[in-house]
């Protein structure tokens, strides 16, 4: 297939629209089901690069959940704890522990479920039936993967009344080293960002504390995630998955706060108070997620108040006070944080510390690097300067 005609571009008024290879070669993809759109393909091609690079860098299979050309999370295919399974709504999936790719997607989708609603999925490895069963019951736009088992393809093809978007990509495809795009009729040209992110990138540790191997893996996942996140961006990661991504903010501290809030919610969703919530009969999966999000916010009375709780719960929950949440988060340590550009002030480190950050990777190069390093040393945080900015637009 040399080109594919799209229904429209970013918006319905933007016609005509198509994807094609400027060289005249065949497209490196095969559309197995559905009719993906312009934004779908932007998500598909960016998300595929992310999971492909994560697998190459770590040796573990990976999955990501994308929305509007930024990842909500990315994760390695590691088994989930019982608490995490429940928090990710996959505790009823049989055979989950036996499918690394299903574990990867369960983690990626379960990280920021609010943002992942209607996501695009990318898998580094073949989509198996266990992974397909998870995807089948979530609200999602489509998926890209190098292959699908026959049973997985059958399950996914039935999704959205048979219109679910399923794309197969040639894993051996290598794009041209120069890329182009147009803005307002002007053509932009640049070399592709082929910069390799690996453990060697973390060798310049500038603090007293060092970075252990497991934290280095988390930082690699976070850095590759940022490579495909709209800038400015910051990502928190732990146990092989990005647990909070702050994308597209003009201010670095706002990136850090946004991503930190998401990381905190991921931690709090695994608290016994949240896992023990008893929902009213008939409350669906998306509704449960929204209710949990409100329950963990300062507006908890909107769902547990005297006049409303029976709409959502079989048993009225106890309030989860701000003090209780803070005390729980204060027990969290060992989180990693990566930034796509340098931290201009140490307020980013102070905010990250509140979310349990113990390891940091950032390019360095600020006139206030010494201040940031001193703050890391004072708080017992290890930090590496990568020397490489990772802006993505």
N, C-alpha and C positions, 0 to 999 in steps of 0.2 A: 504494500500500500504506500503510494507516494504522497498522498495528501488526504486530509480528512476535513470535510466541511462541517463547521460548527453552526449551531442554531443561531448564536449571536456572540458578541464579545463579552466584555465585562458587564455590560448592561444591554437590555433588549433592543435599544435604539442603535447599537453599534454593529452594523451589518455592512458588507459581508464579513464573514469570519471563517478562518480555516487554520490548520496547522500543516506544515509541509517542510521538507528539507530544501534549503536554498541551493544545495548542490545538485538537486534532482534525484538523489538517492532515495531508497525506501525508508520509511519511518522505522525507528527501532522498536516500535510497539505493535501490539495486536489487540484490537478491541474485541473481547470475547462476549461481552454483553452490555446492553445499554447504549447511551449516546452521551459520552462525557462532554462537558462544556469548556469554555475558555478558562475559567478560574479552576475548574477541575484539573485541567492539564497543567496549569501552573503549579497547583498543589502536588500533582502526581510526579512531575519531573523533579521538583525540588525535594520532595519527601524521599523519592527513590535514591537520590544522591546521598542524602543523610544516612539512611540505613545501610547503604552499600559501604560508605566510608566507616561507619561505626563497626561493622563486622570486620572490615579489613584491619582496623586499628586494634580491635580487642580479641578477635578470633571467636566471638560469640554472636549468635544470631540476634537480630534487632528488629524492632518495630517502632513506628511513630504514628501519632495522630495529628493531622494537620487541619488548620482552619484559616482561611484567607491568607495563604502563602506564609504562614508561620507555624511551627510545631507547638502544640500544647504540651507535649512531652515526647521523650524518646526513651526506650528501655531495652535492656538486654534480656535474653531469654532465661531468666533465673526463676526458680520455684518461689511461690509466694507463701508467706506465713499464713496460718489460719485467720489471724486478724486482718491481714491485708486482703486475703481472698474475700472476706465478708465486706470490707470497706470498698472493694472494687466491684461488688455485686457478682462475683464468680464462684462463690463457695458451693454452688450447686452443679458446677460443670464437671462431669465425670471425665477422668483421664487427664485433667489439666496438668498434673505434675509430670506426666509422660510426654508432654508436647512443649518443648522449649519455645517454639514460635508462638504458640497460644499464650504461654506465660508472658512473653514479651509484649504482646498486644494487650493482654489483660492489665498489665502494669501501665502501659502507655495510655490506654483509654481511661483507666481508673484514677489517674493522677489529677486531672482537672476536668471532671465530667461536665461541668457547666460549659466550658469552652469547647469541649469535644463533641457537643451535641451537633449532629450533622457533619461529622468529620470526613476527611479523606485519609485513607489508611495506606501505609507502605510497609511491606515486609521484605526483609533481606533474603529470606528463604521461602521455600514452597509453602503455600497455604494448605494446611491439612484440615481434616474434618473437625477437629476440636476447636481450632481457631475460627473456622467458618461458623460454628454453632454460637460462639460468642458474638461475632459480627452480626449474625442473622437477627438477633433480638435488640440490637442497638440502632438508634437513628443515625444513619451514615449515608454519605453521598456516593462513595465508591472506594476502590482499592486498586493498588498496583503491586505486582509481585512477579518474580521470575517464572513461577509456575504454580499450578493448582492441581491437587488430586482430583480425580473424577467426581468423587462424592462431595468434596468441598465446593467444586464448581457448580454442581447441581443445587446445593443448598443456597449458595450466593445468588445464583441466577433466578431463584424464585423470590428473592427479596424485592420489595417495592413493586409488587405485582408484576414481576418479571423485567423491571426497568433498571435494576441496580447496575451501576457502572463497574465493569470488571476489565482491567487492563493488564496485559502480559507484556513485560519488557525483556528485551534481549540483554542478559547480564553481561555479555561481552562487548556491548556497545561502548565506544569511546568517542566523545564529541570532538569537533575541531578545537584547536587550542585558542582560537580567537572567536569571540561572540559579539553579536551586534543587536541593537534594538533602536527603535525610533521613538522620539518624544517631540511632539509638535512639528512633525515633518523633518526633524533633524536626526541624523543617524549617529548613534554612539557606538564606538568600537573599543573593546578592551580584551586583554588576555583573560582567559578563564581563571577562576581562583582554584588552581590545582594544588594549593599549599597543603602539605601533608601534616596532619595532627597525630602525634604519637608520643610515647613516653620521653623521647629525647627532648621534646619541646618543653618538658617540665624540669629539665636538669639545672636551670638557673634559679635555685632556691635562694632567696635574699633575706630570709628570716633565720632566727635561731632554731626554730623547730623545723623538722624535715617532713617530707611527704611520703607516707608508706605506699606500698603497691596497690592496695585496694582503693585508697583515696585517689591515686593517680588514674586508675581506671575510671572512677567517677568524674574526674576532671576532664578526661578525654571525651567521655560521653557528653558532658556539658559544653565543651568547646566546639565539638562537631555540631551539636544542636544549635549553637549560636551562629555557626557558619551559614546556616540556612534559616535564620530568624531575621525578620525585618528589624533594622537597627534604629535607635540604640537598643541593646539587649543585654540581659543578664540571666543566668540560669543557675539554679540550685540543684544539686544531685546527691544521691546516696544509694548505695547498694545497686549500682548499675543502672539507675534511671534518673532522668530529670524530673524533679518533683515540684518545680516552680519556674516558669519562664515569663520574664517581663519583656515584652516586645514593643518596638516602635515608639518609645518614649523619647521626647526631646532632651530630658534631663537624666543624667546617670543615676542620681539618687532616687528618682521616681521609678526607674527600672528596678533598682534594688528593692525598693519598698513593695512594688507590685509583685515581683517574683517571690519576695519573702512572705507576703500575705498568702500567696498560693501554696507555698511550701508549708506554711503553718497550718493551713486548712487540711492539707494532705496528712500531716501528723495528727491533727485533732480528730480526723475522721476515724482513726484507729483507736481512739479512746473508748474505754468500756461504756461510758455514758452514751456515746453515739452508737456503738455496736449493739447496745441493749435497747434502742428505741423500738417500741412496738407500734407499728403503723396500723391504721384503720383498714378494714377490709375494702378492697377495691382501689387502694392507692397504688398507682402504677410506678414503674421504675424511674421514668424521668421526673415524676412528681416527688418521689422519695428524695431524689438528689436535690431538688430545689428546696424541699423542706429542711433537709440537713443543712444546706447552705445558710438558710435563714436562722435555724436553731443555733448555729455557730457564730452568728453575727450579733451586733448590738440591738438588733430588732427581733430578738427571739420571741417576744410577746406576741408577735404577729402570727405565730403558729402554736405557741403553748399558753397563750392568754386564756383567761377564764371563759371567755365567750366564743373561742375559736378552736380550742385544742381537739374537740371531738370530731372536727372535720378531717383531721389528719392522723390522729392516734387512737388506738384502742385503750391505752393507759396514758394518763397525762404525765409527760416527762418532768423530771426535776430540772430546774434551771441549771445551766452550765455557766457559772459566774465568770466574769472577767478574771478574777483572782485565781480561780481554779484552772482556767485555761493557761494563764501565765505561769502558774506553778508547774503544770505539765510540760509546757514548752521549755521551761528552764532546765528540765532533765535531759533534753535532747542535745547530743554532741555528735561530732564526726561527720557533719554535713560538708559538702564541697560546694564552692561557688566559683563560677567563671564569668568573665566580662569580655565583651567584644572590643572594648577600648579601655584605656587606662582610667583608674579612679582618680579624679582631680582633687578629692578631699577625703578625709578619713571618716566622714559621716556614713559612707557606704559600708565600711568595715564595722562600724558600731551597730548599724542596722542588721547586717548579716549575722553578727554575733548573737543577736536576740533570737535568731532562727537556728541556732546550734551549729553555725559554720565554724569548722576547725581548719579548713584548707581552702586556699584561694589561688586561682590562676588568672592573671591579667597581663596585658602587654608591657606595662611600665612605660616610662617616658614622660611622666608628669613632672612639673617643677616642684611638686609636693610629694614626690616618691618617698623621701626620707620620713615625712610625717606619717604616711600610710604604713611604711615598714615599722616604725616605732610603735604605732597603735597595734599592729599585728603581734609584735613581740610582747607588748604589755598584756594582751589578751590571750597569749598562748596559741596564736594562729600561725600556721605555716603558709608561706606565699611564694609562688614562683612567678618570675617575669618571663613571658613567652616571647616578647619582642615582636609579636605579629598582631596587627589589628585584623578584625574579622567582620568588617561591615558588610551588610548584604542589603541590596535595594533592587 
